[in-house]
Amino acid sequence: MISTKPFKICREFGCNELTKESYCNDHEHIGQEKKLKRHKRYNKQRDPLVIRFYNSKEWRALREYVMAINHYLCVGCSIPGTKPVIANVVDHVTPTEVDWSLRLDISNCQPLCHECHNRKTAEDKIKYKI
């Protein structure tokens, strides 16, 4: 399968290599280390059941499918006629904390950019008191 992700500049300061990932081949180990540290800190506060779910083959496959059918675009801010915005996150419309049974329901998933996801998460915390 050919990747439809656009090229971007490596995130390592001073590197101008183009890559489809966050870091170029020379710096991918830096990105992996940072990601691992961030995930370890975040996962300390999460329920082990939720961690297992987000690491499952079923979720990863559904996540990739949701991104692909939406052309890797954020549904929150990619409006026809405007510049498209790349999605980074697949979000649950109804959070898993509210209805666990919808966690693998494709109609409950949407691709969002980080900005839209953070905004929606803040709204969900108020709306659902979570």
C-alpha angles and dihedrals in degrees: 000000000000116000115241094196115121123239118258137174118274112263093227108109111258096011115119099182116132118235140163090225129056094267133033121242091268093054104031091106089061091053092048092051092049092047092050093051092047092049093047091053092046095045093055088074097043132091111257089230090058092047091052090049095052090047094049124113090234094057094043091051093047091046092052091046093050090050093047097049089051092047091243089290128138110248090203099063108009099101120174110262094029132087109285118243121215116238118231101176138044105219130199108235088209104036118243088238088063100041116009091182091069094057094106098031107119091209088060094056130083134171114240138173116242092259094053091042093052091048092049092046091053090049091048091052089057096039097047098027092233 
